[in-house]
Amino acid sequence: MRRHARITGTGRGVAPVLVTNAQMDARFGEGVSEWIEANVGIKQRFHMTPEQTTSDLAAAAAKQALERANLTVDELDLVIVSTDTGDQPSPSTAAVLLNKLGARHTPAFDVNAACSGWVVALDTAAKLIRADETKRHVLVVGAYGMSRFLDWTDKHTATLFADGAGAVVLSASETPGFLASTLWSDSSMWDALGVYAGGATKPDARGFVKFVRKFPKTYNTEHWPRLLASTSDRCGVPLRDVKAFFFTQLNLRAIEAVMDGLELPRERAPYIGDKWGYTGNACIPMTLDDAVERGLLERGDVIALCASGGGVSMASAFLRWNP
C-alpha cells in the first residue's frame, strides 16, 4: 500500500503590534502609503514586541495546527521549521520551538530557502512520510521575524516586511494529499535580496534586509506559470481544475498578472498582504489557514502553492485538500 501525505491541521501566529500605512507616512515624513497600496497591495502589517522572537510566533501557529489536527505534541514524529530570520544562527529555531511546545526527544531541524522555504519544507516532509514508515505526523512551520532586520532609513524595504508564522500538520494517509512538486533556482541572482551580515562572511556586522540588485519586474510573472505548468504535468491536474492558488504574497499586482496570464479568475488566488503585510516564508501557510477559516476550500479540491525567495529559490506544489 502506498503511503500518502495529507494536511490534517493548519494554524497561524500573527505578531501583535499593528503598524499602519499612516504610521509609515508619519515615520518617513512623506506619503508612502499611496504608492505601496497601489503597487503592492499592503495596507498594514504586524511586528513582534521587543520581548518576542521568531520561535514565539512559530509556537502559536504550531499549537493551533496541532489542535485542529487533534494531536498532541508527543504524537509528532518530526518538526521542520522554515525560516531565514531564526532566533539565532545556532542552534536551530526548530530546537527552540520543541522546547516551547514541551517536546523533548522529537527530531527537528530548520530549512532555509528564504521565502520559498516553507514549500520546500513541505516537499521534504511529504517525501519523508512516503519513504519512512516511522514518520506518521510531521509539523511543518514557516516563521518570519524580519522586523528585526529592517533599515528604518530605507522606505523601500521597511514598509514591506512583517512578522508572522504559519503551520500545518502533514500526516501519513491512504488518501492522496500531496500530489507533486517542482523546485528550481537561479544562482545568478543569489546576491539580489537578503540579509548580508551576521554569518561567517560578516560575523560582527549588523544585518539589514536589502535589495542589492533590482529584480526584473516580470521575474515572478515569467517563472511562476512555468513552475505551475511543470507541477500540473507531473500530477495530471490541469491548471483550470485547481480550486485555489497560494502565491508568495510580496506583490498583489504580480499575482493578478499571473492569474490574468493563465486566464483564470483572480478570486482563485487569495491575498493576505493587505491585512498582515509581507510575512516571507510564512505567508503561504498563513494564507492557506485564512482560506480554511473562511471556508474557501472543500474536501477533494486541488490547491496549488507557488513560492519564490532570495537565492533565487522557487518551489511549487499541488495538493488535494483532504483534511
C-alpha positions in Angstrom: 0.0 0.0 0.0 1.5 3.4 -1.0 1.8 5.9 1.8 0.4 9.4 1.0 0.9 12.7 2.9 -2.1 14.9 3.6 -2.7 18.1 5.6 -4.7 17.4 8.7 -4.4 20.7 10.5 -3.5 24.3 9.9 -2.6 27.2 12.1 -1.0 30.7 12.2 0.6 33.2 14.5 0.2 36.9 13.8 2.5 39.3 15.6 0.7 41.7 18.0 2.0 45.2 17.1 -0.1 46.8 14.3 1.8 49.2 12.0 -0.5 51.0 9.6 0.4 52.8 6.4 -0.5 56.1 8.0 2.2 55.3 10.7 4.7 54.7 7.9 3.8 58.0 6.3 4.4 59.8 9.6 7.7 57.9 10.2 9.1 58.7 6.8 7.7 62.2 6.6 6.1 61.6 3.2 3.2 59.8 1.7 4.4 56.2 1.1 1.1 54.6 1.7 -0.5 55.6 -1.6 2.3 54.0 -3.5 2.5 50.8 -1.5 -1.2 50.2 -1.6 -1.5 50.9 -5.4 1.7 49.0 -6.4 1.9 46.2 -3.8 -1.4 45.9 -2.0 -0.2 46.3 1.6 -2.4 48.4 3.8 -0.9 47.4 7.2 1.5 45.0 8.8 2.2 43.5 12.3 5.5 43.3 14.1 6.7 41.5 17.2 7.1 43.1 20.6 10.6 43.7 21.8 10.2 40.7 24.1 9.2 38.3 21.4 11.2 36.3 18.9 10.6 34.2 15.8 10.0 30.9 17.7 7.2 32.5 19.7 5.2 33.1 16.5 6.1 29.6 15.4 4.8 28.2 18.7 1.5 29.9 18.3 1.0 28.6 14.8 2.1 25.1 15.8 -0.2 24.9 18.7 -3.2 25.8 16.6 -2.3 23.4 13.8 -1.9 20.5 16.4 -5.2 21.3 18.0 -7.0 21.3 14.6 -5.3 18.0 13.7 -6.5 16.6 17.1 -2.9 15.7 18.0 -0.6 16.3 21.0 2.9 17.4 20.6 4.1 13.9 21.8 2.4 12.3 18.7 4.7 14.2 16.3 7.5 12.2 14.6 9.3 15.2 13.2 9.3 19.0 13.2 10.6 21.1 10.4 10.9 24.9 10.7 11.4 27.1 7.6 13.0 30.4 8.5 15.7 32.8 7.3 15.1 35.0 10.4 15.7 32.5 13.1 16.2 33.1 16.8 20.0 32.8 16.3 22.4 31.2 13.8 22.7 28.1 16.0 21.1 26.1 17.5 18.1 25.7 15.1 14.9 27.6 15.7 13.2 24.2 15.5 15.1 23.2 18.6 13.8 26.2 20.4 10.3 25.5 19.2 10.4 22.0 20.5 11.2 23.3 24.0 8.4 25.8 23.8 5.9 23.1 22.8 7.1 20.9 25.6 8.6 18.2 23.4 11.9 16.7 24.4 13.1 14.0 22.0 11.3 14.7 18.7 13.7 15.1 15.8 13.7 18.6 14.5 15.6 20.8 12.0 15.5 24.1 10.1 15.2 24.7 6.4 16.4 28.0 4.9 15.4 28.6 1.3 14.4 32.2 2.0 10.8 33.0 1.2 10.3 29.7 -0.8 11.4 27.7 2.3 8.0 26.6 3.6 7.0 24.9 0.3 10.5 23.3 0.2 10.0 22.1 3.8 6.5 20.8 2.9 8.0 18.9 0.0 10.7 17.4 2.3 8.1 16.4 4.9 5.8 14.7 2.3 8.6 12.7 0.8 9.9 11.6 4.2 6.4 10.4 5.1 6.2 8.4 1.8 9.7 6.9 2.3 9.8 6.3 6.1 7.0 4.4 7.9 8.1 5.8 11.2 7.1 9.3 10.1 3.4 9.4 10.7 2.8 13.1 11.7 5.2 15.9 10.7 4.8 19.5 11.8 5.9 22.0 9.1 6.2 25.6 10.2 7.1 28.8 8.3 8.2 31.5 10.7 9.3 35.1 9.9 10.7 37.8 12.1 12.0 40.3 9.5 11.1 43.4 11.6 14.4 42.7 13.5 16.3 43.3 10.3 14.7 46.5 8.9 16.7 49.5 7.9 14.4 52.4 9.0 16.1 54.8 6.6 15.0 52.7 3.7 11.4 53.2 2.8 11.5 50.6 0.0 12.1 47.7 2.5 10.8 48.9 5.9 7.3 49.4 4.5 7.0 45.9 3.2 8.1 43.3 5.7 6.1 42.0 8.6 6.3 39.2 11.2 4.2 36.0 11.4 4.1 32.2 11.3 2.0 29.6 9.6 2.0 25.8 10.2 0.4 22.6 9.0 0.4 19.1 10.3 1.2 16.6 7.5 0.1 13.1 8.2 0.5 9.7 6.6 -2.7 8.5 4.9 -4.2 6.1 2.5 -5.9 9.1 0.9 -3.8 11.2 -1.5 -2.9 14.7 -0.4 0.5 15.9 -1.6 0.5 15.2 -5.3 3.6 16.6 -6.9 6.2 19.4 -6.7 8.8 21.4 -8.7 11.8 23.0 -7.2 14.0 25.5 -9.1 16.8 28.0 -8.5 18.6 30.8 -10.3 22.0 31.3 -8.6 22.9 34.2 -10.9 20.6 36.3 -8.6 21.9 35.0 -5.3 23.0 38.5 -4.2 19.9 40.4 -5.2 18.0 40.4 -2.0 18.9 39.2 1.5 20.4 40.0 4.9 24.1 40.0 4.1 25.6 40.0 7.6 25.7 38.0 10.8 27.1 34.9 9.2 30.6 33.6 8.6 31.2 36.3 6.0 30.5 39.2 8.3 30.0 37.7 11.7 30.3 41.0 13.6 28.2 43.2 11.3 24.6 44.3 11.9 22.5 42.9 9.2 19.6 44.6 7.4 17.4 43.2 4.7 18.1 45.0 1.5 17.6 44.9 -2.3 21.1 44.9 -3.6 20.1 44.4 -7.2 16.8 45.1 -8.8 14.8 42.1 -9.9 13.2 42.4 -13.4 9.6 43.4 -13.0 8.5 40.3 -14.9 10.6 37.8 -12.9 7.8 36.1 -11.0 5.2 36.6 -13.8 7.6 34.8 -16.1 8.7 31.9 -13.8 5.6 31.2 -11.7 3.5 30.0 -14.6 6.3 27.8 -15.8 6.7 26.1 -12.4 2.9 25.7 -12.1 2.8 24.1 -15.6 5.6 21.7 -14.7 3.8 20.6 -11.5 0.5 20.3 -13.3 2.1 17.9 -15.8 3.6 15.8 -13.1 0.3 15.2 -11.3 -2.0 15.3 -14.3 -4.2 18.1 -12.9 -4.9 20.9 -15.4 -4.5 24.4 -14.1 -8.1 25.1 -14.8 -9.1 22.4 -12.3 -7.1 24.0 -9.5 -9.5 25.5 -6.9 -7.1 27.9 -5.3 -3.6 29.2 -5.9 -1.4 30.3 -3.0 1.4 32.5 -4.1 4.2 34.3 -2.3 2.4 37.4 -1.1 5.0 40.1 -1.7 3.1 41.8 -4.6 -0.6 41.6 -5.3 -0.1 43.1 -8.7 2.2 40.2 -9.7 -0.3 37.7 -8.5 -3.0 39.4 -10.5 -0.8 39.4 -13.6 -0.1 35.7 -13.3 -3.8 34.8 -12.9 -4.7 37.0 -15.9 -2.0 35.4 -18.0 -3.3 31.9 -17.1 -6.8 33.2 -18.0 -8.1 32.2 -14.6 -10.2 34.2 -12.2 -8.2 36.4 -9.8 -10.5 35.3 -7.0 -8.8 31.9 -7.0 -5.6 33.4 -5.6 -6.3 34.6 -2.0 -4.3 37.5 -0.7 -3.5 38.4 2.9 -0.8 41.1 2.4 -3.3 43.8 2.7 -4.1 42.9 6.4 -0.9 41.2 7.6 1.9 42.7 5.4 4.6 40.6 3.8 5.5 37.6 6.0 8.1 35.9 3.8 8.2 32.1 4.1 5.2 32.2 6.5 2.9 33.9 4.0 1.7 30.9 2.1 0.7 28.8 5.2 -0.9 31.9 6.7 -2.9 32.4 3.5 -3.9 28.8 3.5 -5.0 28.9 7.1 -7.0 32.1 6.4 -8.7 30.4 3.4 -9.6 27.4 5.6 -11.1 29.6 8.2 -13.1 31.5 5.6 -14.5 28.2 4.2 -12.9 28.7 0.7 -11.9 25.0 0.4 -13.9 21.9 0.1 -12.8 18.3 0.6 -11.3 17.0 -2.7 -10.3 20.4 -4.0 -6.8 20.6 -5.6 -4.8 23.6 -4.5 -1.5 24.9 -5.9 1.3 26.5 -3.9 3.9 28.7 -5.7 6.7 30.4 -3.9 9.8 32.5 -4.6 12.6 33.8 -2.4 16.1 35.1 -2.3 18.8 33.0 -3.8 16.8 32.8 -6.1 14.9 29.8 -4.8 11.5 28.8 -6.2 9.1 26.0 -5.4 5.6 24.9 -6.4 3.4 22.0 -5.2 0.0 20.6 -5.8 -2.1 19.1 -3.0 -5.6 17.6 -2.8 -7.4 19.0 0.1 -8.4 16.0 2.3 -8.2 17.2 5.9 
